[in-house]
Amino acid sequence: QLPAFVQIHGGGGAASKEACIANAKRGYATISLNWRADDRYLKKHDLPEAAQTDWGAVEGRQVAESRGIEPNNDKRYDPVPSGRNGGYFLRTLAARRALTFLQQQPEVNGDRLGVDGHSMGGVITLETAAMDPRVKAAAPSCAPPIDLEDTLIARTYAPSAYASNISCPMLFMSPSNDFHGHVEDLEWIMDRMPNQQFRIARSEHLNHKHNYSCLAAKGLWFDAILKDGYQYPSRPKIAVELKTEDGRPRVRITPDAVQPIDHVDVYFSRDGELSDYQGSKSRFWQFVRPETRGTEYVASIDLFDLNDPLWVFANVHYRIVDHNLTKPSDTMTSTTRMVMFDADELKAAGVKADGVTTRVIEDFGEGWKKEWIVSGSSRESFRLNDRRAPIPAHSKLVLSVRDTDAS
């Protein structure tokens, strides 16, 4: 009677024995697909051909012959232009067969099945959840890119075509700077889902990976739905007022207090127009610490100018007590929807900008880590995008180091 996962790797990945073992320790059965059918995987683990997906008469591997929807080779599903010719569709069929396999195992409860995938696997996760009612919970990671062109691909094959069919509870693992699943694309998807029982876990500043607090959210998400083992908070509410007494946008966060709240972080960016491959990875998200006012968390935003969009979201961090997680974490992250205003809306609402510049890019004062990626001894930030610290032509970057030990 175990709950079970289909675990789906990304475009450069392979099946993961480690993921199966980690899930088993948490009480789940797992089948990890190897849809890429890469000979390197077989050699690395000394496995036979049967250890990965056999695509038979069609081409579902991640190769040129599986791209597009035209019937331009002899391994196509349909002899006419069709969304079923694309590799994503075929990989979704493989994921659905994996669900069937799990249902047939005597150890598995076939009514408690989930799907979990990263990157391209995240796209397959979303599409599988949209197509197959046996999926009771899903967690697509770093996906999906959307296609809004008026083409057959956009209408039948692109992940955005599946949004209106998603009926199962969904946790979107959506880093703020992901190149593959832009945060604004995710907002488009969520607006069109008939089932609004979704949550978001957003790792601030990261690209195509997650911090431990968001990974904890994923583990607890599946526990809540497939095990009834955790009371998952409802999605925190966010409201942004532009017309205020002091002219500063005011953010109000109302979290669900069903679990103990550790802290709430508010982030905003003026880099919404940086939407290409490089730009989406380098958006600068500024941190604002909110004040607690009853059941709300309230923060005001100081803007340098009104020439760019304003995007705002908040992360509510809940304390974790006595839960067996794959990665250790004291908190789990639950993220609000993102509120987006364009420059014209800011001006029309009478928002005030102070225009105050500074030559100091970072002073490492209180809370500086909230705007940096801190990993071991590595420190990264996109603070050079801050309009308050304009970089003059032919300028020099100066680092001042002060040692706390006088000796």
Secondary structure, DSSP 8 states (H G I E B T S, - for coil): -EEEEEEE--TT----HHHHHHHHHTT-EEEE--TT--HHHHHHHT--GGGS---TTS--SSSGGGSSSS--STT-SSSSS-GGGSHHHHHHHHHHHHHHHHHTSTTEEEEEEEEEEETHHHHHHHHHHHH-TTEEEEEEES------SSSHHHHHTSGGGGGGG--S-EEEE--TT-SSS-HHHHHHHHHT-S---EEEE--TT-SS---HHHHHHHHHHHIIIII---------EEEEE---TTS--EEEEE--TTS-EEEEEEEEES-TT--SHHHHHS--EEEE--EEETTEEEEE--BS-SSS-EEEEEEEEEE--S---SS--SEEEEE---EEE-HHHHHHTT--B-----S-S----TTGGGGSEEETTEEE--GGG-TTS---TT---------SS--
